[in-house]
Amino acid sequence: MKKNPMENITETSPWQDLTEGSFVFGEGNSEFFNTGDWRVRTPQWNPDQCRQCLLCFPVCPDSSIPVTDSKRGDFDFAHCKGCAICAKVCPFGAITVSRVGEEESR
């Protein structure tokens, strides 16, 4: 039976005994993890109020705002965690946020 290398690591373990972190061993695997199930808030995008300034796109930590041909689309809810950063940066009020279960009908 193989021994778990982490069971002997404590707060006083020297750094040489720690497993290296910050390495990505397989690129593109985040698309397989649907983290949107963690969401407690849901953003709603109002395309009629949106001016396509794209200020929301770069601040989304989950890449949940798709952009095609310099136009944003509706949220990718499979990955959106509901942090609401996009709503805070939208100067036109095109993004509102509600608690999960209180969303407007789509």
C-alpha positions as CSV (number, residue, x, y, z in Angstrom):
1,M,0.0,0.0,0.0
2,K,1.4,3.4,-1.0
3,K,1.9,5.9,1.8
4,N,0.3,9.3,1.6
5,P,3.1,11.9,1.4
6,M,0.9,14.6,3.0
7,E,0.3,12.7,6.3
8,N,3.7,13.6,7.7
9,I,3.7,17.3,6.7
10,T,3.1,19.7,9.6
11,E,3.5,23.4,10.4
12,T,7.1,22.9,11.1
13,S,8.0,20.8,8.0
14,P,10.9,22.3,6.0
15,W,10.0,23.8,2.6
16,Q,12.0,21.0,0.9
17,D,9.4,18.4,2.0
18,L,6.4,20.3,0.6
19,T,4.8,19.5,-2.7
20,E,5.4,22.2,-5.4
21,G,2.4,24.3,-6.1
22,S,1.3,26.7,-8.8
23,F,1.7,24.2,-11.6
24,V,-0.9,23.4,-14.2
25,F,-0.3,19.9,-15.5
26,G,-3.2,19.9,-18.1
27,E,-4.4,23.1,-19.8
28,G,-8.0,23.8,-20.5
29,N,-9.5,21.5,-17.8
30,S,-11.5,24.3,-16.1
31,E,-14.2,24.0,-18.7
32,F,-15.0,20.6,-17.3
33,F,-15.7,21.9,-13.8
34,N,-19.1,23.5,-13.7
35,T,-18.6,25.8,-10.7
36,G,-21.9,27.7,-11.3
37,D,-23.6,25.3,-8.9
38,W,-21.9,27.1,-6.0
39,R,-23.7,30.4,-6.9
40,V,-25.9,32.0,-4.2
41,R,-26.5,35.1,-6.4
42,T,-27.4,35.3,-10.0
43,P,-26.6,38.2,-12.4
44,Q,-29.2,39.2,-15.0
45,W,-28.1,41.0,-18.1
46,N,-30.4,43.5,-19.7
47,P,-29.3,43.7,-23.4
48,D,-31.5,46.8,-23.9
49,Q,-29.6,48.8,-21.3
50,C,-26.2,47.4,-22.3
51,R,-24.0,49.7,-24.4
52,Q,-21.4,47.0,-25.2
53,C,-18.6,48.9,-23.4
54,L,-17.3,45.5,-22.3
55,L,-16.1,46.8,-18.9
56,C,-17.7,43.7,-17.4
57,F,-15.8,41.2,-19.5
58,P,-12.2,41.6,-18.2
59,V,-13.2,41.8,-14.5
60,C,-15.1,38.4,-14.5
61,P,-12.8,36.0,-12.6
62,D,-14.6,33.0,-14.1
63,S,-14.7,34.0,-17.8
64,S,-18.4,33.7,-17.6
65,I,-19.2,36.6,-20.0
66,P,-18.8,35.4,-23.6
67,V,-17.7,37.9,-26.2
68,T,-18.1,37.3,-29.9
69,D,-17.3,39.9,-32.6
70,S,-16.8,42.5,-29.9
71,K,-20.3,42.0,-28.5
72,R,-21.0,40.4,-25.1
73,G,-23.6,37.7,-24.8
74,D,-25.6,36.4,-21.9
75,F,-23.8,34.8,-18.9
76,D,-22.3,31.3,-18.9
77,F,-24.1,30.1,-15.8
78,A,-22.3,26.8,-15.8
79,H,-19.2,28.7,-14.5
80,C,-20.6,32.0,-13.0
81,K,-20.2,32.0,-9.2
82,G,-22.3,35.1,-8.7
83,C,-19.6,37.4,-7.3
84,A,-21.4,40.4,-8.8
85,I,-18.2,42.2,-9.8
86,C,-19.6,42.7,-13.3
87,A,-22.7,44.5,-11.8
88,K,-20.4,46.8,-9.8
89,V,-18.4,47.9,-12.8
90,C,-21.4,48.3,-15.2
91,P,-21.9,52.1,-15.6
92,F,-25.3,51.6,-17.4
93,G,-27.1,49.4,-14.9
94,A,-27.4,46.6,-17.5
95,I,-26.5,44.0,-14.9
96,T,-28.5,43.4,-11.8
97,V,-28.0,40.6,-9.2
98,S,-30.6,38.6,-7.3
99,R,-30.4,35.7,-4.8
100,V,-30.7,32.3,-6.3
101,G,-34.3,31.3,-6.5
102,E,-35.4,35.0,-6.9
103,E,-34.3,35.3,-10.6
104,E,-36.6,36.7,-13.1
105,S,-38.2,34.2,-15.5
106,R,-36.1,33.7,-18.6
